[in-house]
Amino acid sequence: MSSHVTRRRTAAGLRLLAAVLAAGVILFPLYWMVVVAFSTRSSLSGGGLRLWPEQATLDNFRRVLDSFPVLTWFGNSVAIALVTSVIIVLINLLAGYAFAHLRFPGSGVLLLVALSTLMLPVQVIMVGLFRLVTDLGLYGSYWAVILPTAASAFGVFLARQFILTIPRELIEAARIDGATHLQIFWRIVLPLSRPLIAVLFFMSMLQVWNDFAWPLIALRENALYTLPVGLLFLQGQFGPDYGATMAFALITVTPMVLVFLLAQRWFVQGFSRSGLR
Amino acid sequence: MTARAREAWAGYAFAAPTLLLLGVFVLLPLGGAMVISLQETNGFGDGTFVGLDNYQRLVQDPVFWRATLNTALYTVLVTPAAMAIGLGLALLLDSALPARGALRSVLILPMAISGVATALMGVLIFDENSGFLTEVARAMGLPQVDWQTHGPAAFASVVIMTLWWRVGFNMLIYLAGLQGVAHELYEAARLDGANAWQRLRHVTVPQLSNQSFFLVILNIIYSFQVFDIVFVMTGGGPERATTVLVTYAYDTGFVTRDQGYAAAIGVVLLAVTLVVTALRWRAQRRREETE
């Protein structure tokens, strides 16, 4: 009997060890980025293996902030992520409500067309999109990033599924009281959709904040760059100056990591739900 | 206006913003890409119509075939590895474990990090002059690996960083699936004398088939479209050893500005994606029939 207990304890110990090791593998590159960002240039070029900075320094951050419009890029990222996410949440909720509760001819086909665009990544259409954005005179402006990124049916499916769970009687009752469809959306659907709004908002913030391929193509001027594009640009300039590159990488990564940790339950819900369809 | 007509109008009006944006910024450029793939153009001004020339060039272009092969290899390596590791971690976190919440937070943390930052961390670790692995090998007197100048090693480094980035998502999906596995089934299997491996193989894995199905499709489609990590970490090198379809399309479209050719690569990518999607539908129908 006691040998059975011991074996169980050993198994539990091994499981914990494996989980901690896995967590270590995930954390290590992040930790290493922090170490390099705070190390002096001489200690980095000296070679040899050090697992922590000998003396922490802010030199790398100063160098980056002095030579690049980091704050402008930061502001660009915040503005583009916020505006795009607000647009996505609003229009996808509107569409979700329409497809869930309103009857109109062709709604089934339109929903199918909208959802099928999810299979079409920007990589496939980037040349055509570039031409279009140029023709519309948007090339090189924030809108060249915001509008194509906001063109997403990603939230339509989630919104429709969620709004379907709102009892029909509630909506019918409001209708009998003479509320217009817009009033019903504004006063009944939106307030009841708060958890969904949080999920959609955080997920699109995350996606837009980290987007790279399309902003790289669509933003011509240095002053309009978002953080990931700026990060690549800076790496090209500083080359093997890892201290500076990692200091800036840390600046670009920290806000989303904090948001992610604080709002984790929304992300987990969103990602888990996206897998259950 | 009748209530019915008003409802229909509201339906169109509410769906319109999403549909309009999708039409203008997804479907229109898609058609545009197809037209451009029949042209020779640098992206500014009108191109010249050249028929199927770009596609003919593709067939004879060794770099295109290399990129296709690399994309396929990347897909075949990343998809099963990300799913297997994800499942393993999900099983670990589903068992009784101290600090489970904290461990889960750590394991899904890479989902919050951009591909560019992930790739730069990869450079930091795999740089063959001063990277972490090089320093470790040097300190321990182990042979050096040419992570950046040796093709297969560079390819492996890209795959490893991809797994670092993607495993958390796979784990999360499986973890959600495990919540729905009936515990009586485990008891029954245990009473029948099934060992841990048999329980995993015959109880857990079949119960998670919905999640696995979803993850296979998602990982394949993600792998076809990989760009950030490869572009930043290796730039497709050394000597095209890590060039994939999207980095090649980007290079031809926006560096050498041969946009007609780049559009043709995009159309090929679209065709492959459509085939996978069609297979998905067929498989799903078959599954629903057998259920």
Interface residues (C-beta under 8 A of the other chain):
Chain A: A12 R15 L16 A18 A19 V20 A22 A23 V25 I26 L27 P29 L30 W32 M33 V36 L44 S45 G47 G48 L49 L90 I91 N92 L94 A95 Y97 A98 F99 L102 R103 F104 P105 S107 L110 V113 A114 T117 M119 L120 P121 Q123 V124 I125 M126 V127 G128 L129 F130 R131 L132 T134 L147 P148 A150 A151 S152 A153 V156 R175 T180 H181 L182 F185 L206 W209 N210 F212 A213 I217 L227 P228 L231 L232 Q235 P240 Y242 T245 M246 A249 T252 V253 M256 V257 V259 F260 L261 Q264 F267 V268 F271 S272 G275 L276 R277
Chain B: A3 R4 R6 E7 A8 W9 A10 G11 Y12 F14 A15 P17 T18 L19 L21 L22 V24 F25 V26 L27 L28 P29 L30 G31 G32 A33 M34 V35 I36 G43 F44 L89 L92 L93 S95 A96 L97 P98 L103 S105 V106 L107 I108 L109 P110 M111 A112 I113 S114 G115 V116 A117 T118 L120 M121 G122 L124 I125 D127 N129 S130 F132 E135 V136 R138 A139 W164 G168 F169 L172 I173 L175 A176 G177 N210 Q211 F214 L215 I221 Q225 F227 D228 F231 V232 V246 A249 Y250 G253 F254 Q259 A262 A263 G266 V267 L269 L270 T273 L274 T277
